[in-house]
């Protein structure tokens, strides 16, 4: 067994947590079933309880984005409570759409107005003694990706609004899930391709695939 290098610095490796696809699908299934059988309030409760339970499980299992999970969980609960109080599907789904759009605007604004902030945050998750994260291309890549993601979220929010106004609740949930899955995959591929080219300008950068696999945190 290889001994740990005492001279190695940087954050420890994060445990890799496998995510079950049903974790994302079940809130939709529960909402549709309970909404048809019992009503909107019960559907919101069922979907919210499931989402909160999954968030707690991920947090306990050391999910890589664990520190954000309490914030996300609080948002889920608040959204559920407001949805129940108002008894309005438009309000319930509108909160989610509005939150997504706000995050998009926030990413774009931060990238344009505070160019160094996002880079500092990303450096907390990326450690490597093989390439320099102080290279100008690193910051440029981070900020441009933030803008890409921000625009992607705004486009997704616009689609959600259009779909909600032109489909039934069940249709909205099902179509949105599959469209978002394809759309998110496409955005991830675009971002990975761009970062591979931009960060490829940095001496020692071995490629985005190696970074995602966590190979840069290992002493070979």
N, C-alpha and C positions, 0 to 999 in steps of 0.2 A: 504493500500500500504506500502510495506516495505521501511524503510528509508535507505539511503545510509550510509554505515559505514564510518565515517570520518577518521578512523584509517587505512582504507584499502589503500595500496600503489600499484604501478604498473600501466601499461598502461591501458587506458580505453578499453572497449570492442569494437572490430571492428564491424561495421554493416555487417550483413550477406546479401550478394548480390546473388540473384538467377541468374543463367546463362542459357539463352535460348540455346538449342542445335543448333538452326538455325544460331546462331552467328558464329559457327564454320563451318557449312555446306555451308552457302551462298557464301563465297569467292570461294569455289570449283565450285559451280553451276554457278556463274557469270563468272568465268574464262573459263569454258568449253563452255558456250553459246556464250560469246563474241568472244572467239578464233575461234569458228566455223563460226560465222556470219561476224565478222569484222576484225579479225586478232589478232596477239600476243600483239601489243602495247595497243589496246583497252581493251583486256582481262586483262592485267596487271593493267591498270588504274582502271577498274571496281573493281577488287579484292582488290587493294590497298586502294581505296576510302572507300570501305565497311569496311575493317579492321581498318583503321584509325578512322572512325566514331564510330565503336564499342569500340575502345580503349578510345576515348574521353568520351563516355557515361559511361564506367566503371569507369574512373577516377573521373568524376563528381558525380557518385553514391557512391563514397567511397569504391571502391573495395579493399579488404584486401592487394593486392599487388600493390596498387596505385602508390607508389613511383617508381616502375619499369616500369610503363606503358609509360611514356614519352620516356624512352630509347628504349623500344620495338617498339613504334610508329615511332621513328626516324629511326630505323633499317628497318622497313617495307617500309618507304618512300624511303630510300636510295636504298634498293633492287629493288624497283619498277622503280626508275629512271635509275639505271644501266641496268635493263632488257630492258627498252624501248630504251635506247641509243644503246645498243649492238644488239637489236632485236634478241636475242638468248635465246631459251628455256633452253639450257644447262647452260648458265650463270645464268639465273634467278633462276632456281631450284637449281643450284649448290651453290649459295650463301646461300640458306636456309640449305642445307645439310652441307656445310662447317661450318656455324654458330653453328649448332647442335653439330657437332663433336668437335668444339673448346670449347664449354661449357662443354662437357664431359671431355675433357682433362684438362680443368681448374679446374673442381671439384675434379678430382683425384689428380692433382698436389697440390692443396691447402690442401686437406685432409692429404696428405703424408708429405708435406714440412712445413706447418704451422698449426699444429694440434689444436691450440687454437682459430684460427681466425673464423672458421665456427661456433664453439660453441658460441662465443661472438655474432655473428650475429643472431643465432637461439634464444638466450636468449632475444633478443629484441622483439620477437614475442610470447614467451612463458613466462607467469608469473604465479607463483603458490606459495602459502604459505603452501602447503600440502606436497610437496616433494622438495628435494634439487637438483637444477640444477648444483651444484658444485661437485656432486658425479662423480667419475671417469667413471662410466658406462654411464653417460649422454654424456660426450665428446666422448667416444669410439663409442657410438651409432650414434652420429652425423657424425663422420668421416667415419665410415663404410657405412652409408647410402649414403654419398656423393660419395664414391667409387662405390657403387652399381648403383647409378643413372648415374655416369659418364660412367661406362661400358655399361649400358643400352642405353645411348645416342649414344655411338660409334657403338654398334650393330645395332641400328636403322638407323644410318647414312649409314652403310655398306649395309643394306637391301635396303635403298632408292637408292643408287648408282646402285645396281644390278637390281632393278625394273625399274629404268629409262632407263637402257640399254636394257631391254627385254620387254618393253611394250610401247604402244602408250601413248601420253600425257594424253588423257582422262583416259586410263586404269591406268596409273601411279597415277593420282590424286585420282581416286575412290578406287583402291585397297589399296593405302597407307593410306587413311583415315580410312578404316575399320580395316586394320591390325594394325595400330597405336592405334586405340581405344581399341582393345582387348589386345594388347601388353602393353599399358599404364596401363590399369586396372590390369593386372597381376603383373606389377612392383609395383604398389601402394599396392596391397595386400601383396606382398612379404616384402616390406618395413615396412608396418604396423605390420605384424607378427613378423619381426625381432625386431623392436623397442619395441613391447609389451614384448618380452622376455628379451631384454637387459635392458631396463629401469625398468623392473619389479624387478630388483635387488635393486632398490632404495626404501628405506623405505617410505611409503606413496604414492607411485605412484599407482593410481587406475586403470590404463589401458589406452591404446591409444585411445579407442573409446570415453572415457570421455574427453580426451584432445582435440580431434577433434571437439567435440560438444561445447567446450568452457566452460564446467562445472567447470573447475579449476579457472576461473576468477570470479566466483560468490561466494558470502558469503552466505552460507546456514544456 
